[in-house]
Amino acid sequence: MKRKIAVITGTRAEYGLLYWTLKALKEDDEIELLILVTGMHLSPEFGLTYRQIESDGFIINKKIETILSSDSSVGVGKAMGLGLISFVEAYKELKPDLILVLGDRFEIFSAVAAAMVSRIPVAHCHGGESTFGLIDEPIRHSITKMSHLHFTSTEIYRNRVIQLGENPARVWNVGALGIENINRVKLLNKEAFEESIQFQLLPRNLLITFHPVTLEMATAEEQFNNLLNALNDLDEVGLIFTKPNADTDGRVIINLIDQFVSENNQKSIAFTNLGQLRYLSALQFVDGVIGNSSSGLIEAPSFKVGTLNIGARQQGRIKATSVIDCEPTIESIQQGLAKLFTVEFKETLIHVENPYGSRNASEQIVPVLKSIELENLIKKQFYDIL
């Protein structure tokens, strides 16, 4: 009998990171792959990105709608509750043997909590990481405690998962999943990239992604306005925005991006989702990644491109020497941008090493998912390190 492995995905970015693992699971004759989509994948506002999964040749076994029109804390909380109810029902119908999830978003928390009460073992990617400014921080560590197999992106994060009481024999450092896309995706050349985004690059260009800091009270508008003011002072710099996720206060940032681009359409353009191919292709041609997205820390160093990391959102995450930290004030952002463009800083990028590795994670994850003994996996003991 084939092992039924269910993979949960709630965002296009997350799907992009899981793509090669999904592909390997689908092509394995001893595995029955189940795909459950939720969250922003099913929202017209965020591009109905489940269609990309289907166009890539995957079959979606269940669509679980949880996103409400509100991005307030009440709206997010209700979405989590709705997800918990819906995932329990889906698991009862599909009867997976094992569940694979990635990251730290609230819809994934609901999926994993539902698996826990359904007595289904969980494999978790990217545990042990730290982001002090976000609800993702406690969610990530909670998912670790509800999971049974762990695939971390660095050795430090592996040790942190073990520190949380997980058995070292079930924790593997496989590197960041996003690295595999860099290794395997054939990127667009400059002309094809410009054609794909309908925007001609300027002499200098920046790729900008800014998300709300969800453990701060209503700071998104002020912080993002500071960033826009700093960017608006730059001459002959093309600005490529990608919009934030469906987090608390995310729509404030989306509205500000739309207004800025409408007033500055000669030098800026915005996308709800660029997708993996266009996003990674962009990293070849930009002078810097700006904002507070994890991609500026995990993927950008592999392209020898600098990152201006703004504010507290990524505080605590391991960073390459290509990352410049700054406060979310106009002055601090301007200082960071000035450093980013200096010849001296750019010369240092040649020697940057990515702390998130260079391996293909799926080649290490899939053999474990395929061969691990599932019996008695649920009843795990707390592993004491002393």
MARFI-232884 format. One record per residue (C-alpha): y negated, z, x; residue in one letter; residue number from 1. Coordinates in Angstrom, 2 decimals, padded with zeros to 5 digits. Each point is the difference from the previous one (the first is absolute). Layout:
(node (Y,Z,X),'A',NUM)
...
//
This chain:
(node (000.00,000.00,000.00),'M',1)
(node (-003.46,-000.92,001.28),'K',2)
(node (-002.43,002.79,000.86),'R',3)
(node (-002.96,-000.10,-002.43),'K',4)
(node (-003.22,000.59,001.89),'I',5)
(node (-003.23,000.20,-002.01),'A',6)
(node (-003.31,-000.69,001.73),'V',7)
(node (-003.19,001.21,-001.67),'I',8)
(node (-003.35,-001.69,000.64),'T',9)
(node (-003.40,000.66,-001.57),'G',10)
(node (-002.47,-002.07,002.04),'T',11)
(node (-000.14,-003.42,001.60),'R',12)
(node (-000.68,001.53,003.42),'A',13)
(node (003.06,002.21,-000.35),'E',14)
(node (002.12,-002.97,-001.08),'Y',15)
(node (-001.18,-001.93,003.03),'G',16)
(node (001.15,002.79,002.29),'L',17)
(node (003.40,000.17,-001.75),'L',18)
(node (000.51,-003.78,-000.14),'Y',19)
(node (002.39,-000.42,002.94),'W',20)
(node (002.07,003.01,-001.03),'T',21)
(node (000.22,-001.37,-003.55),'L',22)
(node (001.02,-003.41,001.34),'K',23)
(node (002.74,001.50,002.18),'A',24)
(node (001.32,002.11,-002.89),'L',25)
(node (000.01,-003.02,-002.31),'K',26)
(node (001.97,-002.11,002.50),'E',27)
(node (002.66,002.67,000.64),'D',28)
(node (003.19,-000.69,-001.96),'D',29)
(node (000.93,003.68,-000.10),'E',30)
(node (-003.26,001.08,-001.66),'I',31)
(node (-001.37,-000.49,-003.51),'E',32)
(node (-003.79,000.09,000.30),'L',33)
(node (-001.99,001.40,-002.91),'L',34)
(node (-003.79,-000.34,000.02),'I',35)
(node (-002.22,002.20,-002.16),'L',36)
(node (-003.70,-000.83,-000.07),'V',37)
(node (-002.73,002.28,-001.27),'T',38)
(node (-003.65,000.94,000.50),'G',39)
(node (-002.48,-002.69,001.01),'M',40)
(node (002.66,-002.74,000.06),'H',41)
(node (-000.16,-000.01,-003.82),'L',42)
(node (-003.77,000.27,-000.41),'S',43)
(node (-002.10,-003.13,-000.78),'P',44)
(node (-002.95,001.77,001.65),'E',45)
(node (001.91,000.14,003.29),'F',46)
(node (001.38,-003.53,-000.17),'G',47)
(node (003.40,000.34,-001.74),'L',48)
(node (001.59,-000.13,003.44),'T',49)
(node (003.57,000.34,-001.31),'Y',50)
(node (-000.23,-003.79,-000.29),'R',51)
(node (-000.04,-000.27,003.80),'Q',52)
(node (003.29,001.92,000.15),'I',53)
(node (001.58,-002.42,-002.47),'E',54)
(node (-001.41,-003.06,001.77),'S',55)
(node (001.60,001.27,003.21),'D',56)
(node (003.38,-000.33,-001.71),'G',57)
(node (000.70,003.61,-000.91),'F',58)
(node (001.17,001.16,-003.42),'I',59)
(node (-001.93,002.92,-001.50),'I',60)
(node (002.44,002.23,-001.84),'N',61)
(node (-002.56,002.27,-001.67),'K',62)
(node (-003.76,000.04,-000.54),'K',63)
(node (-001.35,003.50,-000.44),'I',64)
(node (-003.61,000.07,-001.20),'E',65)
(node (-001.94,003.12,000.95),'T',66)
(node (-003.56,-001.06,000.89),'I',67)
(node (-002.59,001.04,-002.58),'L',68)
(node (-003.49,-001.47,-000.33),'S',69)
(node (-001.49,003.23,001.37),'S',70)
(node (-000.09,000.82,003.73),'D',71)
(node (-001.10,003.60,-000.60),'S',72)
(node (002.16,002.92,001.10),'S',73)
(node (001.13,000.35,-003.62),'V',74)
(node (000.97,-003.69,-000.09),'G',75)
(node (001.95,000.23,003.26),'V',76)
(node (001.75,003.18,-001.16),'G',77)
(node (001.04,-001.59,-003.29),'K',78)
(node (001.26,-003.07,001.90),'A',79)
(node (002.19,002.28,002.13),'M',80)
(node (001.46,001.62,-003.11),'G',81)
(node (000.62,-003.35,-001.65),'L',82)
(node (001.71,-001.20,003.18),'G',83)
(node (002.31,003.01,000.12),'L',84)
(node (001.15,-000.56,-003.58),'I',85)
(node (000.49,-003.74,000.47),'S',86)
(node (001.84,000.17,003.33),'F',87)
(node (002.53,002.52,-001.32),'V',88)
(node (000.80,-002.38,-002.85),'E',89)
(node (000.23,-002.98,002.39),'A',90)
(node (002.40,001.80,002.34),'Y',91)
(node (002.23,000.98,-002.92),'K',92)
(node (000.23,-003.67,-001.00),'E',93)
(node (000.33,-001.59,003.47),'L',94)
(node (002.10,002.73,001.67),'K',95)
(node (-001.03,-000.61,003.65),'P',96)
(node (002.03,001.65,002.77),'D',97)
(node (-003.01,000.39,002.28),'L',98)
(node (-003.77,-000.45,-000.24),'I',99)
(node (-002.33,-001.30,002.73),'L',100)
(node (-003.74,000.75,-000.08),'V',101)
(node (-002.92,-000.30,002.39),'L',102)
(node (-003.07,002.12,000.54),'G',103)
(node (-001.95,002.48,-002.00),'D',104)
(node (-001.53,-001.36,-003.17),'R',105)
(node (000.05,001.92,-003.28),'F',106)
(node (002.22,-002.49,-001.83),'E',107)
(node (002.59,000.31,002.79),'I',108)
(node (-000.13,003.79,-000.39),'F',109)
(node (000.94,-000.45,-003.67),'S',110)
(node (002.83,-002.38,000.91),'A',111)
(node (001.43,002.45,002.55),'V',112)
(node (-000.37,003.06,-002.26),'A',113)
(node (001.91,-001.93,-002.67),'A',114)
(node (002.73,-000.82,002.54),'A',115)
(node (000.24,003.67,000.93),'M',116)
(node (000.74,001.14,-003.55),'V',117)
(node (002.30,-003.00,-000.46),'S',118)
(node (001.99,001.11,003.08),'R',119)
(node (-000.51,-003.30,001.86),'I',120)
(node (-000.48,000.13,003.81),'P',121)
(node (-003.27,-001.38,001.37),'V',122)
(node (-000.83,-001.78,003.25),'A',123)
(node (-003.67,000.30,001.00),'H',124)
(node (-002.02,-002.12,002.44),'C',125)
(node (-003.15,001.18,001.84),'H',126)
(node (000.49,003.73,-000.50),'G',127)
(node (-001.48,002.59,002.36),'G',128)
(node (-003.40,-001.72,000.20),'E',129)
(node (-003.24,001.83,-000.64),'S',130)
(node (-003.21,-000.96,-001.82),'T',131)
(node (-002.11,003.07,-000.60),'F',132)
(node (-002.43,-001.42,-002.56),'G',133)
(node (002.43,-001.20,-002.62),'L',134)
(node (002.34,001.15,-002.73),'I',135)
(node (002.42,-002.27,001.88),'D',136)
(node (000.44,002.82,002.56),'E',137)
(node (001.77,002.53,-002.27),'P',138)
(node (001.68,-002.82,-001.92),'I',139)
(node (001.50,-001.44,003.22),'R',140)
(node (001.42,003.34,001.14),'H',141)
(node (001.29,000.73,-003.54),'S',142)
(node (001.81,-003.34,000.00),'I',143)
(node (001.54,000.93,003.36),'T',144)
(node (001.42,003.21,-001.47),'K',145)
(node (001.45,-001.91,-002.98),'M',146)
(node (001.51,-002.66,002.28),'S',147)
(node (003.28,-000.04,001.94),'H',148)
(node (-000.41,-002.82,002.54),'L',149)
(node (-003.19,-000.48,001.99),'H',150)
(node (-001.39,-003.00,001.91),'F',151)
(node (-003.13,000.95,001.94),'T',152)
(node (-002.47,-002.19,001.88),'S',153)
(node (-000.33,002.07,003.22),'T',154)
(node (001.93,002.70,001.83),'E',155)
(node (-002.74,002.53,-000.72),'I',156)
(node (000.37,-000.64,-003.73),'Y',157)
(node (003.79,000.27,000.32),'R',158)
(node (-000.42,003.44,001.54),'N',159)
(node (-002.37,000.99,-002.80),'R',160)
(node (002.57,-000.96,-002.67),'V',161)
(node (002.57,002.14,001.85),'I',162)
(node (-002.58,002.79,000.11),'Q',163)
(node (-000.05,-000.19,-003.81),'L',164)
(node (003.66,001.03,000.04),'G',165)
(node (001.73,-003.39,-000.02),'E',166)
(node (003.22,-000.54,001.97),'N',167)
(node (-000.74,-001.99,003.24),'P',168)
(node (003.20,-002.02,-000.57),'A',169)
(node (-001.64,-001.49,-003.09),'R',170)
(node (-003.42,-000.79,001.51),'V',171)
(node (-000.49,-003.29,001.87),'W',172)
(node (-003.11,-001.25,001.83),'N',173)
(node (-000.02,-003.72,-000.88),'V',174)
(node (-003.68,-000.77,000.64),'G',175)
(node (-002.52,-001.10,-002.64),'A',176)
(node (001.36,-002.45,-002.57),'L',177)
(node (-003.16,-002.11,000.29),'G',178)
(node (000.82,-000.94,003.58),'I',179)
(node (002.89,-002.15,-001.22),'E',180)
(node (-002.40,-002.26,-001.89),'N',181)
(node (-001.98,-000.53,003.19),'I',182)
(node (003.23,-000.91,001.81),'N',183)
(node (001.39,-002.31,-002.66),'R',184)
(node (-002.77,-001.52,-002.14),'V',185)
(node (-001.38,-003.37,001.16),'K',186)
(node (-003.74,000.58,-000.22),'L',187)
(node (-002.64,-002.51,-001.11),'L',188)
(node (-002.18,-001.76,002.54),'N',189)
(node (-003.76,000.34,-000.37),'K',190)
(node (-000.49,-003.12,-002.09),'E',191)
(node (002.86,000.83,-002.35),'A',192)
(node (-001.22,003.59,-000.32),'F',193)
(node (-003.54,-001.09,-000.89),'E',194)
(node (001.42,-002.42,-002.55),'E',195)
(node (002.20,002.72,-001.50),'S',196)
(node (-002.93,002.36,-000.60),'I',197)
(node (-002.61,-002.70,-000.74),'Q',198)
(node (-002.37,001.52,002.55),'F',199)
(node (-001.25,-001.29,003.34),'Q',200)
(node (000.10,002.60,002.73),'L',201)
(node (-003.28,000.83,001.75),'L',202)
(node (-000.51,000.56,003.76),'P',203)
(node (001.13,003.59,-000.48),'R',204)
(node (002.14,001.35,-002.87),'N',205)
(node (001.22,003.33,-001.38),'L',206)
(node (002.91,000.87,-002.31),'L',207)
(node (-000.95,002.92,-002.25),'I',208)
(node (002.19,002.28,-002.12),'T',209)
(node (-001.34,003.30,-001.27),'F',210)
(node (001.88,002.36,-002.31),'H',211)
(node (-001.30,003.17,-001.71),'P',212)
(node (000.78,003.27,001.75),'V',213)
(node (001.91,001.57,-002.85),'T',214)
(node (-000.24,003.64,001.09),'L',215)
(node (-003.81,-000.20,000.07),'E',216)
(node (-002.07,000.35,-003.16),'M',217)
(node (-001.70,-003.27,-000.97),'A',218)
(node (-000.99,-001.10,003.54),'T',219)
(node (001.15,-003.62,-000.36),'A',220)
(node (-003.31,-001.45,-001.24),'E',221)
(node (-002.18,001.66,002.64),'E',222)
(node (002.35,-000.77,002.89),'Q',223)
(node (000.54,-003.61,-000.98),'F',224)
(node (-003.72,-000.59,-000.55),'N',225)
(node (-000.56,001.31,003.54),'N',226)
(node (002.53,-002.51,001.29),'L',227)
(node (-001.61,-002.88,-001.93),'L',228)
(node (-003.45,000.91,001.31),'N',229)
(node (001.30,000.01,003.58),'A',230)
(node (001.78,-003.35,-000.48),'L',231)
(node (-003.03,-001.58,-001.64),'N',232)
(node (-002.01,000.49,003.20),'D',233)
(node (002.36,-002.24,002.01),'L',234)
(node (-001.06,-003.57,000.79),'D',235)
(node (002.42,-002.94,-000.11),'E',236)
(node (003.01,002.17,-000.77),'V',237)
(node (002.49,-001.14,-002.64),'G',238)
(node (001.29,002.80,-002.23),'L',239)
(node (003.45,-000.25,-001.61),'I',240)
(node (000.61,002.83,-002.49),'F',241)
(node (003.33,001.03,-001.46),'T',242)
(node (-000.33,002.25,-003.02),'K',243)
(node (001.46,003.52,-000.26),'P',244)
(node (003.10,001.21,-001.79),'N',245)
(node (000.14,001.62,-003.45),'A',246)
(node (-000.95,003.45,001.30),'D',247)
(node (-002.44,002.52,-001.39),'T',248)
(node (-003.55,-001.50,000.26),'D',249)
(node (001.37,-003.33,001.23),'G',250)
(node (-001.86,-001.96,-002.66),'R',251)
(node (-003.35,001.28,001.32),'V',252)
(node (000.71,-001.79,003.29),'I',253)
(node (001.25,-003.13,-001.76),'I',254)
(node (-003.25,-000.29,-001.97),'N',255)
(node (-002.11,000.47,003.16),'L',256)
(node (001.97,-002.71,001.83),'I',257)
(node (-000.45,-002.44,-002.87),'D',258)
(node (-003.75,000.65,-000.13),'Q',259)
(node (-000.43,-000.33,003.79),'F',260)
(node (001.96,-003.25,000.19),'V',261)
(node (-001.90,-001.52,-002.93),'S',262)
(node (-003.27,000.72,001.83),'E',263)
(node (001.29,-001.10,003.45),'N',264)
(node (002.41,-002.84,-000.74),'N',265)
(node (-001.00,-001.98,003.11),'Q',266)
(node (001.42,002.62,002.31),'K',267)
(node (002.55,001.95,-002.03),'S',268)
(node (003.04,-000.45,-002.21),'I',269)
(node (002.31,002.45,-001.78),'A',270)
(node (003.63,000.03,-001.10),'F',271)
(node (002.00,002.26,-002.27),'T',272)
(node (002.93,-000.73,002.29),'N',273)
(node (000.15,-002.23,003.08),'L',274)
(node (003.77,000.27,000.26),'G',275)
(node (001.92,000.48,003.24),'Q',276)
(node (-000.36,-003.58,001.30),'L',277)
(node (-003.77,-000.28,-000.41),'R',278)
(node (-000.65,003.62,001.01),'Y',279)
(node (001.96,-000.26,003.25),'L',280)
(node (-001.42,-003.47,000.65),'S',281)
(node (-003.51,001.44,-000.38),'A',282)
(node (000.74,002.54,002.75),'L',283)
(node (000.23,-002.89,002.47),'Q',284)
(node (-003.59,-001.07,-000.63),'F',285)
(node (-002.08,003.08,-000.79),'V',286)
(node (-001.96,002.10,002.49),'D',287)
(node (000.97,003.25,-001.66),'G',288)
(node (001.70,001.77,-002.90),'V',289)
(node (-002.40,002.27,-001.86),'I',290)
(node (000.63,002.82,-002.48),'G',291)
(node (002.72,002.57,-000.46),'N',292)
(node (003.20,-001.93,-000.65),'S',293)
(node (003.20,000.84,001.87),'S',294)
(node (000.32,-003.65,000.98),'S',295)
(node (-002.91,000.44,002.39),'G',296)
(node (002.10,002.55,001.85),'L',297)
(node (003.50,-001.44,-000.39),'I',298)
(node (-000.27,-003.80,000.03),'E',299)
(node (-003.39,-000.76,001.63),'A',300)
(node (000.92,001.32,003.49),'P',301)
(node (002.78,-002.59,000.27),'S',302)
(node (-002.70,-002.71,-000.23),'F',303)
(node (-002.15,001.63,002.70),'K',304)
(node (-002.82,000.36,-002.53),'V',305)
(node (-002.23,003.05,-000.28),'G',306)
(node (-000.14,002.27,-003.05),'T',307)
(node (-002.97,002.01,-001.27),'L',308)
(node (001.66,002.87,-001.88),'N',309)
(node (-002.47,001.65,-002.38),'I',310)
(node (000.21,003.57,-001.27),'G',311)
(node (002.87,002.35,-000.70),'A',312)
(node (002.53,-002.22,-001.77),'R',313)
(node (002.10,-000.79,003.07),'Q',314)
(node (-000.74,003.23,001.84),'Q',315)
(node (003.25,001.33,001.43),'G',316)
(node (001.75,-003.36,000.41),'R',317)
(node (001.02,-001.18,003.49),'I',318)
(node (-002.52,-002.53,001.35),'K',319)
(node (-000.08,-002.61,002.76),'A',320)
(node (-002.90,-000.13,002.46),'T',321)
(node (-001.35,-002.96,-001.97),'S',322)
(node (-001.10,002.33,-002.82),'V',323)
(node (-003.59,001.28,-000.10),'I',324)
(node (-000.52,002.98,-002.32),'D',325)
(node (-003.32,000.56,-001.75),'C',326)
(node (-001.51,002.08,-002.79),'E',327)
(node (-000.76,-001.62,-003.40),'P',328)
(node (-003.76,-000.04,000.66),'T',329)
(node (-002.19,-003.04,000.61),'I',330)
(node (-000.93,001.13,003.50),'E',331)
(node (003.56,000.74,001.09),'S',332)
(node (001.32,-003.26,-001.43),'I',333)
(node (-002.77,-001.96,001.74),'Q',334)
(node (000.86,001.67,003.31),'Q',335)
(node (003.67,-000.81,-000.49),'G',336)
(node (-000.73,-003.66,-000.82),'L',337)
(node (-002.22,-000.29,003.08),'A',338)
(node (002.84,001.30,002.20),'K',339)
(node (002.53,-002.28,-001.70),'L',340)
(node (-002.00,-003.10,001.01),'F',341)
(node (-000.63,000.98,003.63),'T',342)
(node (001.60,-002.01,002.79),'V',343)
(node (001.14,003.21,001.67),'E',344)
(node (001.96,001.13,-003.08),'F',345)
(node (001.52,-003.43,-000.59),'K',346)
(node (001.24,-000.10,003.60),'E',347)
(node (001.96,003.22,-000.60),'T',348)
(node (001.88,-001.60,-002.92),'L',349)
(node (002.05,-002.14,002.38),'I',350)
(node (001.88,003.10,001.09),'H',351)
(node (000.53,001.57,-003.46),'V',352)
(node (003.54,001.06,-000.87),'E',353)
(node (001.00,000.50,-003.62),'N',354)
(node (001.44,003.53,-000.47),'P',355)
(node (001.89,-001.24,-003.06),'Y',356)
(node (002.40,-002.07,002.08),'G',357)
(node (001.04,-003.64,000.13),'S',358)
(node (003.45,-000.05,-001.60),'R',359)
(node (001.29,-001.47,-003.27),'N',360)
(node (000.56,003.06,-002.19),'A',361)
(node (002.27,-001.71,-002.54),'S',362)
(node (002.62,-000.61,002.72),'E',363)
(node (000.32,003.77,000.37),'Q',364)
(node (-000.48,001.08,-003.63),'I',365)
(node (002.45,-002.28,-001.80),'V',366)
(node (003.11,000.94,002.06),'P',367)
(node (-000.66,003.67,-000.79),'V',368)
(node (-000.48,-000.64,-003.72),'L',369)
(node (003.16,-002.08,-000.03),'K',370)
(node (002.31,002.36,001.88),'S',371)
(node (-001.21,003.57,-000.51),'I',372)
(node (002.47,002.19,-001.86),'E',373)
(node (-001.63,000.87,-003.35),'L',374)
(node (002.37,002.74,-001.03),'E',375)
(node (-001.55,003.43,000.57),'N',376)
(node (-003.33,-001.60,001.02),'L',377)
(node (-001.83,001.64,-002.91),'I',378)
(node (000.87,003.57,001.00),'K',379)
(node (-002.02,000.29,003.21),'K',380)
(node (-000.65,003.18,001.92),'Q',381)
(node (-003.36,000.98,001.49),'F',382)
(node (000.21,-000.75,003.73),'Y',383)
(node (-001.46,002.85,002.05),'D',384)
(node (-001.44,-001.07,003.36),'I',385)
(node (000.02,003.53,001.46),'L',386)
//
